[in-house]
Amino acid sequence: MKLNKTLSFWDVFAIALGQVIGSGVLVLIGIGIGFTAYAVPFAILLSAIFSIIKQLPVVFMGSAMPATGGLYVYCKRVLGPKIGFFFLALLLVTHILIALFALGFAKYAIALLPELNAQYVALGILVTFYIVNLLGIRQVAAIQKIMIAFLLCGLSSLIFFGILEVDYSNFIDQEKLFPDGWYGFGMACVLMSFATGGAYYVSELGGEMKNPHHDLPRAIIYSTLLAAFFIATVSIVAVGILPIEQTAGKTLAEVARAILPPSLYTAFIVGAALFAFATSINSTFSWATKSVIIACEDGWLPKGLAAVNQRFNTPHILLTILLIVGSIPIIAGKEMPYIIMLGSGLVFIYDMVPLLAAFYFAKKLPEVFANAKIKMSETTVKTISVIGILILFVQANLAFSDIDKTGRQMIVAYITFVIIYIHFRAKYQSGITNKQNA
């Protein structure tokens, strides 16, 4: 199945930036303050550096073999179809995090209009962007660019009014920086990796980009850097004006209400807060189905799931499934920390697989490796991949230390189910191939 090549650099950049800057700047900053107080800006910057290191091998592979469902395709071509689908299966379950974005949207909407129902608002915003994505990727990109413009203006207003009001003496007091020691700082870095590490998902859109060899690497790196700057700067304002007990675990609405004039406060909630979550929801709908389409074509999943609407060139069945997956935690009344718990452990596991693919890339696909638009030696790619895997290993251990027994059991059970499914599905596919060749 071939999708139309319609996305320019600015389209991809807007989708990547929306994926990165959403929940991180509006929800996770408050949670990060709870872990490490005034050190949260440093945790954000460090997590951004780690994110770029982890993404560089993926950026390199994207410049060499961009494709629809890029991450899955890279893993499949280098490590084999079984490991490729294992990666995809772990990635799929983390799409539950789209519910986090919807609930975050609802939380800020209620800060503006307290009479609203959180469940209805969260479900409503999911359905809205489900419909937008049904209408085609060009509409998705056009709306994304408009929302990103409002989002950056909203965040800039908070920075403008708040940056000179900050008490900077708190950022050089070690006791205030690390109230829970290095463990708390490490947990904040793990948490903020969700805020700075999502840009590489646009590699899933490689088959729909006009110039993927050049645009994909630039969009990933530039969006990560810009997002890190805004998130870190906003976090300085968030932690530096009000007492810690008023900001730890809270949204930015509390800080915005304290420093912005009433009219600008309303504009901030609409332009920054609501659009931040809306861009993340829109981005997730845009890329999350692409690898699944290719996996259906490869026979790992029923091919009928990958049906594409002829008029709009969109995978309507898979988009509907994603809508259902995102709606279940909302309907079940689950809170945001619970949803983060379900996704966090698996994220650091599946992120290792593309880095393993990058490590063996030159050996398995030497000609493709040599034709990459970004030039790196085999040694450089391997070294960065190993460093990225080590970072992920540390982050995974920290993440699992904060997941309860039920969460760990769910993760182990799901991984076990995936391994069993791959074993029997591979045998089934092999049987069909043997019959066809007979």
NORHUKA-V313082 format. One line per field, one symbol per residue. ss: DSSP state (a for helix, b for strand, c for the rest). psi: psi as a letter, one per 40 degrees, with the letter a starting at -180 (. if undefined). A space follows every 10 residues. Layout:
BEGIN
ss->???
psi->???
END
This chain:
BEGIN
ss->ccccccbcaa aaaaaaaaaa aaaaaaaaaa aaaaaaaaaa aaaaaaaaaa aaaaaaaaaa aaaacccbca aaaaaaaaac aaaaaaaaaa aaaaaaaaaa aaaaaaaaaa aacccccaaa aaaaaaaaaa aaaaccaaaa aaaaaaaaaa aaaaaaaaaa aaaaaccaaa aacaaaaccc aaaaaaaaaa aaaaaaccaa aaaabaaabc caaaaaaaaa aaaaaaaaaa aaaaaaaaaa cccaaaaccc ccaaaaaaac caaaaaaaaa aaaaaaaaaa aaaaaaacca aaaaaaaccc ccaaaacccc cccccaaaaa aaaaaaaaaa accccaaaaa aaaaaaaaaa aaaaaaaaaa aaaacaaaaa cccccccaaa aaaaaaaaaa aaaaaaaaaa acccaaaaaa aaaaaaaaaa aaaaaaaaaa aaaaaaac
psi->hhiigehidd dddddddddd ecdddddddd dddddebeed dddddddddd ddddeddddd ddedgiihfd ddddddddei dddddddddd dddeeeeddd dddddddddd ddgdeihddd dddddddddd ddddeidddd dddddddddd dddddddddd eddeehgedd eehddddgdf addddddddd dedddeeede eeededeeid gddddddddd dddddddddd ddddddddee diideedhei ieddddddei iddddddddd dddddddddd dddddddeed dddddddeed ihdddehhhd defigddddd dddddddddd defiiddddd dddddddddd ddddddddde ddddgddddd ehdhhiiddd dddddddddd dddddddddd eehidddddd dddddddddd dddddddddd dddddde.
END
